[in-house]
Amino acid sequence: MNPERPPNAPPLSTLVLTGVLLLALAGASYGLSFLTLGAYALPVALAIAVCKALILLFVFMEFGKLSTSAKLAAGAALLMLLLLVGLMLADVATRVRPPLPPPTVS
């Protein structure tokens, strides 16, 4: 039994390459979790996550084929997310330190 593919589906080679790339990025993320990267750990993890999200967005969700209004709505949502994250970081950065030191555990 061979189910028919939709006419606008991406070619099978693109799907296989995408799957291999996503597995490679997942493996890289897992492998890098065992390394001591210090301050670079979070930026590297976020870069890998953004790469995976962009692959999913453009290959499986076909973001490039969307209408201009849908792209503008997605851009507005991304802008709102960046604004919320920026305000959260500003809140944490401008807080006053607590008057007492945290208790020590012995």
Buried (B, 14 or more C-beta within 10 A) or exposed (E): EEEEEEEEEBEEEEEEBBEEBBEEBEEEBEEBEEEEEEEEEEEBBEEBEEBBEEBEEEBEEEBEEEEEEEEEEBEEEEEEEEEEEEEEEEEEEEEEEEEEEEEEEE
